[in-house]
Amino acid sequence: MSIAVKFCGLTRPQDIHGAVEAGARYVGFVFFPKSPRNVSLAAARDLALAVPPGVAKVALTVDADDAALDALTAAVPLDLLQLHGHEPPARVAEVRGRYGLPVMKAIGIADADDLAQIDAYSGVADQLLIDAKPPKGADLPGGNGLAFDWRLLAARKYWTTPWMLAGGLTPDNVAEAVRLTGARQVDVSSGVEAEPGLKDTGRMAAFTGALAGL
């Protein structure tokens, strides 16, 4: 499979197994108390240690301060930090330098005006996560099961930073999303769940299966 898949918000050992069996290139753990996918440092460490070599372990944080990131990186073996809050470019660069880990910055998209953020973060982040902007008043910055108009990414060819498509992806629509955007990496959380926080092994397999041959 040429499209790299990230299954985010894993909370149980069977989620790790299902993601790996489905062909995941990345697995994500959420460290945000408001999320139904939030995991403790101890639980995340156990889950991360079960991930086989070759699958990147990603920590999703939201406007985390240095103390929180110090504790996280000390406790959990990670390959990538995902910043999913309102971190400005300077903070992204600071985190990248402080922890010596690649950083992925999430950017919420609702309309064409939001695309301007891509240039601002391209020079400081190792990867970008192009996600649907959460509605006003939403408790979660991502994982809301919302999509955006994928045609907004028609100008993607000039992007110089690797990027990943997220937001409302499911086994039923991910192939279309890839065709419309040209994404070579995709991220899914709620779209492969039996209920919030609990992944469905069959839906994970169906998600990667829908990408076969693309």
N, C-alpha and C positions, 0 to 999 in steps of 0.2 A: 504494500500500500504506500503510495507516494505522498499522501496527505498525512501530516503528523497530527495526532489527536491528543488533546489534554482532557482527561476526566477530572473535574474539580469538585471539591467538597466531599471527599471520601472520609468516612467515619468508622468503618468496620473492616476487620481482616478480610471478610468475603468480598468487600468492595475492591480491595487491592487485587485479590486473585482475579475477580471478574474483569477489571481494567486491563491487567497484564494479559490475560487470556484473549481479550478482544484486540490486543495489539497497540495499547497506549504507548505513546512516546513520553508523555508527561502525566504525573498524577499530582493533584493539588489538595492541600490541606488548608482549611479556613480557620483563621484566628481573629474572630470578630464575634463578641458575645451575643449580639442581636441575631446572628444567623442560626438557623436550625442545623447548619452544618459545622458549627463551631466545635473545635476539639481542644482538649487540654494539651499542655506541653507533653505530659507523660504519655497520653494516648497517641499523640502524633509521633513521638519518638518510636513507640512500638510499631506503629504502622509504617513509618519510614524505613525501619530496619528490615521490614518484610518485603520491601521493594527490590527487585533484582537489578543487577548492574545493567546499564543501558537505558533505564527508564528514569527520567529526571524528576526529582522531588521538589515541588514548588510550594512555597508558603505564601498564602494570600493574607495581607494585612491592610488595615484601613487607618491611615493617619497615625501610625504607631510611632511612639517616641523612642529615643535611644535605649532607655531602660527596658522597654518591652522587646525591642529587637535584640538587645544584648542577651536577654533571658532566652528568647526563641532560638537564636543561632547557637547558643551554648548547649541547649538541651536536645535539639533536633538536627540530625544530619540532613542538610539541604543542598540543592544544586542551583536554586533560583529563588529570588525574592520578588513577589508580585505586589506592587503598590497600587491599591485599588481605592484610594481616597482622594483628597484634594491636594496631594503633595505637589508643590511647584517644581519646576525644573531644577532649581538649586538644591532642593531637598533630595530629589532623585540622585543627583550627582554626589551629594554628601553620603547617602546610604551606600551607594555603589563603592565609594572610596573607603568607607569605614569598615565594611564587612568583607570586602574582597570577593563578593558573589555577583554574578550577573543579575541585573535588575530588569524586570518587565513592568512597564507603566501602563495601567488601564486608562483608556480614553473613552468617555461616553459620547455617543453620537445620536443626535435627534434630527439635525438638519445640516445643510451645507456649511453653515457658519462654524459648526463644531469641528470641522476638518482642519481648521487653522491650528488647532492644538498639536497636530501631528508634527509640524515643523518645529514647534517649540520643544518637544520632547525627543525628537529624533537624534539630536546631538548628545544627549545625556543618558538615554536608556539603551540597553542592549537589545530589547525587544519591545514591541508595543502590542497591547491587547485592545483591539477595536471592538467595543461593546455597545450595547444599547444604553442610552442615558436613562437613568431611573426617573420615574415620574416625581414631581415635586411632593415632598413629604414622605417619600418612601423610606423605610427603615434600612433597606439593604442597598448598597451601591451596585450590586450585581446579583445574579442568580434569581432574577425576578421573572424569568421566562418570557421576556419581551424581546422582540426583534426590531430592527430599524430598516429603512429603505436601503437595501444592499446596493442599489444603483448609484448611491452617493459615492461609492468607492471606485467609480470608473476611472478616476485619476491616479489610481494606485501605482501606476507604472513608474512614477518618478520617485517613489519612496525609496530611501536608501537604508532604512532600518528594517530588519525582519519583523513581521507582524503576524498576529493571530486573530482570527475572526471569532467573535462570541456574540451572545444575545439571542435567546429564543430558538436556538438550534435544536432539532429533534431528528430521529432517524428518518422521518418523512420529508424534511425540508433541507437537510444538510447538503445533499448533492446539488440541489438547485442553487443554494447559497454559494457553493464553491464555483459553480459555473458562472454565476453573475459577477462575482468579485475577483476570481482568480486566486483566492486564498490558498496557500499551501499548508496552513496550519489552522486548526479549529479547536475551540474550547466549548465544552458542554458540562452543565451541572444539572439543573432541574429537568432538562429534556430527557434524561435517562434515569429518572427516579420513580420508584413505586409510590413514595410519599416524601415530603421534604426531609432531606438528610439521609434517606435510605436509597441507595442505588439499586437498580434492577439489572441483574446480570444479563438477562435476555435483551433488554433495551440497549445496553452497552455494546453487545455483540451486533445488534441490528444497526447501530449507529456507524460502527466501522465498516460493517458489511455494505452499507449504502455508499461508501466511498471507494469500494473496490473498483479498480480499473480507471479511476480518475487521475 
